[in-house]
Amino acid sequence: MSELKPVTFAKVWRGYNVGETAGFPDDVADTLVSNGTAVVYDENAAKPKRGGRAATAAPKPAATSAPVSQAPTGAPAPVVDPALEPKP
């Protein structure tokens, strides 16, 4: 039984995503590397962090000059049915 050559994907290929590592027979691994789809796996390469937040936070929205009217905390907003409004 032959050994598998590990590669790390640089492009999406058949269900493998960028950054994933998988092992293939030498001929398949060499083809993936030669066409730029993957690079030979380097055990000592820095691994990217997973998850977390982006390095920069989204900007906060600008404050408005007019106050926003709000219902008192805990009180539901009034519902107005146009059919029940008095007619002029």
GULO-101008 format. One record per residue (C-alpha): residue number from 1; residue in one letter; chain; x, y negated, z negated. Coordinates in Angstrom, 3 decimals. Each point is the difference from the previous one (the first is absolute). Example, Ala and Ser with C-alpha at 12.3 -4.5 7.8 and 13.67 -1.06 7.14 Angstrom:
REM GULO-101008
+-----+------+------+----------+----------+----------+
| pos | code | unit |       px |       py |       pz |
+-----+------+------+----------+----------+----------+
|   1 |    A |    A |   12.300 |    4.500 |   -7.800 |
|   2 |    S |    A |    1.370 |   -3.440 |    0.660 |
+-----+------+------+----------+----------+----------+
***
This chain:
REM GULO-101008
+-----+------+------+----------+----------+----------+
| pos | code | unit |       px |       py |       pz |
+-----+------+------+----------+----------+----------+
|   1 |    M |    A |    0.000 |    0.000 |    0.000 |
|   2 |    S |    A |    1.440 |   -3.389 |    0.977 |
|   3 |    E |    A |    0.257 |   -3.015 |   -2.231 |
|   4 |    L |    A |   -2.253 |   -3.003 |    0.554 |
|   5 |    K |    A |    1.493 |   -3.422 |    0.636 |
|   6 |    P |    A |   -1.712 |   -2.745 |   -2.048 |
|   7 |    V |    A |   -0.925 |   -3.243 |    1.763 |
|   8 |    T |    A |   -1.705 |   -3.162 |   -1.211 |
|   9 |    F |    A |   -2.565 |   -1.488 |    2.348 |
|  10 |    A |    A |    0.541 |   -3.495 |    1.387 |
|  11 |    K |    A |   -3.228 |    0.125 |    2.048 |
|  12 |    V |    A |   -3.343 |    1.759 |   -0.430 |
|  13 |    W |    A |    0.092 |    3.457 |    1.591 |
|  14 |    R |    A |   -2.656 |    2.743 |   -0.104 |
|  15 |    G |    A |   -1.343 |   -0.699 |   -3.475 |
|  16 |    Y |    A |    3.331 |   -1.049 |   -1.509 |
|  17 |    N |    A |    0.162 |   -3.630 |   -1.126 |
|  18 |    V |    A |    2.936 |   -2.392 |   -0.033 |
|  19 |    G |    A |    2.297 |    0.793 |   -2.937 |
|  20 |    E |    A |   -1.100 |    3.616 |   -0.426 |
|  21 |    T |    A |    2.657 |    2.698 |    0.062 |
|  22 |    A |    A |   -0.445 |    3.499 |    1.450 |
|  23 |    G |    A |    2.178 |    2.869 |    1.170 |
|  24 |    F |    A |    0.070 |    1.362 |    3.554 |
|  25 |    P |    A |    2.054 |    2.453 |    2.041 |
|  26 |    D |    A |    3.161 |   -1.603 |    1.397 |
|  27 |    D |    A |   -1.337 |   -0.456 |    3.548 |
|  28 |    V |    A |   -3.180 |   -1.763 |   -1.167 |
|  29 |    A |    A |    1.855 |   -2.170 |   -2.534 |
|  30 |    D |    A |    2.586 |   -0.987 |    2.629 |
|  31 |    T |    A |   -2.746 |   -1.000 |    2.454 |
|  32 |    L |    A |   -1.785 |   -2.095 |   -2.647 |
|  33 |    V |    A |    3.255 |   -1.784 |   -0.856 |
|  34 |    S |    A |    1.059 |   -0.523 |    3.631 |
|  35 |    N |    A |   -3.301 |   -1.614 |    0.993 |
|  36 |    G |    A |   -0.045 |   -2.285 |   -3.076 |
|  37 |    T |    A |   -2.992 |    1.582 |   -1.693 |
|  38 |    A |    A |    2.069 |    1.065 |   -3.021 |
|  39 |    V |    A |    3.427 |   -0.332 |   -1.575 |
|  40 |    V |    A |    2.068 |    2.723 |   -1.626 |
|  41 |    Y |    A |   -0.944 |    0.179 |   -3.675 |
|  42 |    D |    A |    2.549 |   -1.651 |   -2.288 |
|  43 |    E |    A |   -0.319 |    1.150 |   -3.591 |
|  44 |    N |    A |    1.979 |   -3.026 |   -1.210 |
|  45 |    A |    A |   -2.035 |   -2.620 |    1.873 |
|  46 |    A |    A |   -1.985 |   -2.437 |   -2.102 |
|  47 |    K |    A |   -3.570 |    1.141 |   -0.316 |
|  48 |    P |    A |   -2.723 |   -2.662 |    0.352 |
|  49 |    K |    A |   -2.178 |   -0.663 |   -3.024 |
|  50 |    R |    A |   -3.553 |    1.226 |    0.255 |
|  51 |    G |    A |   -3.091 |   -1.931 |   -0.987 |
|  52 |    G |    A |    0.126 |   -3.137 |   -2.047 |
|  53 |    R |    A |   -0.872 |   -3.485 |    1.042 |
|  54 |    A |    A |    1.459 |   -2.078 |    2.756 |
|  55 |    A |    A |    3.040 |   -2.094 |   -0.891 |
|  56 |    T |    A |   -1.856 |   -3.253 |    0.618 |
|  57 |    A |    A |   -3.405 |   -0.796 |   -1.402 |
|  58 |    A |    A |   -2.732 |   -1.413 |    2.181 |
|  59 |    P |    A |   -0.412 |   -3.769 |   -0.325 |
|  60 |    K |    A |   -2.751 |   -1.194 |   -2.294 |
|  61 |    P |    A |   -2.927 |   -1.795 |    1.645 |
|  62 |    A |    A |    0.054 |   -3.784 |   -0.212 |
|  63 |    A |    A |   -2.141 |   -1.584 |   -2.693 |
|  64 |    T |    A |   -3.124 |   -1.759 |    1.223 |
|  65 |    S |    A |   -0.831 |   -3.531 |   -1.073 |
|  66 |    A |    A |   -3.700 |    0.752 |   -0.585 |
|  67 |    P |    A |   -0.906 |    2.206 |   -2.968 |
|  68 |    V |    A |   -1.636 |    3.312 |    0.775 |
|  69 |    S |    A |   -3.373 |    0.436 |   -1.640 |
|  70 |    Q |    A |   -0.366 |    3.267 |   -1.823 |
|  71 |    A |    A |   -2.679 |    1.656 |   -2.061 |
|  72 |    P |    A |    0.818 |    0.236 |   -3.705 |
|  73 |    T |    A |    2.059 |    3.054 |   -0.843 |
|  74 |    G |    A |   -2.192 |    3.054 |   -0.397 |
|  75 |    A |    A |   -3.082 |   -1.650 |    1.479 |
|  76 |    P |    A |   -1.219 |    1.222 |    3.367 |
|  77 |    A |    A |   -0.236 |   -2.492 |    2.843 |
|  78 |    P |    A |   -3.581 |   -1.179 |    0.602 |
|  79 |    V |    A |   -1.805 |    1.673 |    2.892 |
|  80 |    V |    A |   -2.286 |   -2.251 |    2.008 |
|  81 |    D |    A |   -2.705 |    1.551 |    2.165 |
|  82 |    P |    A |   -1.059 |   -2.475 |    2.711 |
|  83 |    A |    A |   -3.526 |    1.504 |    0.011 |
|  84 |    L |    A |   -0.502 |   -1.091 |   -3.621 |
|  85 |    E |    A |    1.267 |   -3.567 |    0.477 |
|  86 |    P |    A |   -2.717 |   -2.683 |   -0.205 |
|  87 |    K |    A |   -1.002 |   -1.394 |    3.380 |
|  88 |    P |    A |    0.094 |   -3.812 |    0.466 |
+-----+------+------+----------+----------+----------+
***
